[in-house]
Amino acid sequence: MLTEQQLNAQLKHTLDKTNLGIGRKYEGKVRDNYTVGDRRIIVTTDRISAFDRVLCSLPFKGQVLNQTAAFWFGKTAHIIDNHLISVPDPNVIVAKECQLIPVEMVVRGYLTGVTTTSAWYHYERGVRDFCGNRLPEGMKKNQGFEKPIITPSTKAEKGSHDESVSREDILGRGLVDEKLYSQMEEAALALYHFGNEHVAKNNLILVDTKYEFGLLRGKLVLIDEAHTPDSSRFWVRDTYEQKFAKGEEPDKLDKEFVRQYLAKLGFVGEGAIPGIPDGVKVEAARRYIQAYEMITGKQFEAEVGDVRGRIGTNLHKAGFL
């Protein structure tokens, strides 16, 4: 684990944007994508988003996400192929260019969340049919479902909000056909179960997560990221039961820490984004790094300094610049 001094020192070096000057650029909330022929160079920045808004940048966050995603792409290739080709820099993935499927497959194992798209938000307001899933009466926040549920989401353009929908909605809108949706559903559940079994060995619970898929020469592949602290919620396993029994919040290692900080200030996506103190940024970064180390079983290694310059050097060595 990096020291607090190192995390504070990196605050002035966070990677909030890139401009590689190559290919066709698409800027997402967190990742800057550059399409060059049949390759896509994906730079994971240090930006953090919540409530569909980009909030600020956190020290080393992009490196954590990129290396976590690369770890899972390697671990899950036996379940489904993915777009990964190489990792020329701690913040960069070179991937196969795929046709994006405009549907995110969200898998939830627990009734939780603070956003307006979360299962708990709707359940607390009396909803018992959530994205086509019948939810039983009498559940409490952070309680596990009898079995994981899938709540698909439309993949919104930048600046728009994702929309939680049902399987029937997806098929009715013609976003994908039934055969492809079934393949996505099967892959998502297999990935979730595998991920949960793996992190359980390291004292974590994979609470919920989302997957994005694409088509490569007509074949379904996993793209974007997998089981990162951005796309997933992680709770500490050995304290969960005791805290749940007391009605307390679980110990969390994901961006829920930042979401809850903002929610307590009354911000849930609308209006001006409150200022986020350096102390909150550093604590959030610490949790991301701890999640990486617990997920992978490896020590997180990073150096304080210019991320943008290092990326340029490494991409030049790899022949892209």
Secondary structure as UniProt FT lines:
FT   HELIX           4..10
FT   HELIX           11..13
FT   STRAND          24..27
FT   STRAND          31..36
FT   TURN            37..38
FT   STRAND          39..44
FT   STRAND          47..50
FT   TURN            51..52
FT   STRAND          53..57
FT   TURN            59..60
FT   HELIX           61..75
FT   TURN            76..79
FT   STRAND          84..89
FT   TURN            90..91
FT   STRAND          92..96
FT   STRAND          99..111
FT   TURN            116..117
FT   HELIX           119..124
FT   TURN            125..126
FT   STRAND          129..130
FT   TURN            131..132
FT   STRAND          133..134
FT   TURN            137..138
FT   TURN            141..142
FT   STRAND          143..150
FT   STRAND          153..154
FT   TURN            158..159
FT   HELIX           167..172
FT   TURN            173..174
FT   HELIX           178..200
FT   TURN            201..203
FT   STRAND          204..216
FT   TURN            217..218
FT   STRAND          219..223
FT   TURN            229..231
FT   STRAND          232..236
FT   HELIX           237..245
FT   TURN            246..247
FT   HELIX           256..264
FT   TURN            265..266
FT   HELIX           278..296
FT   HELIX           307..317
FT   TURN            318..319
//
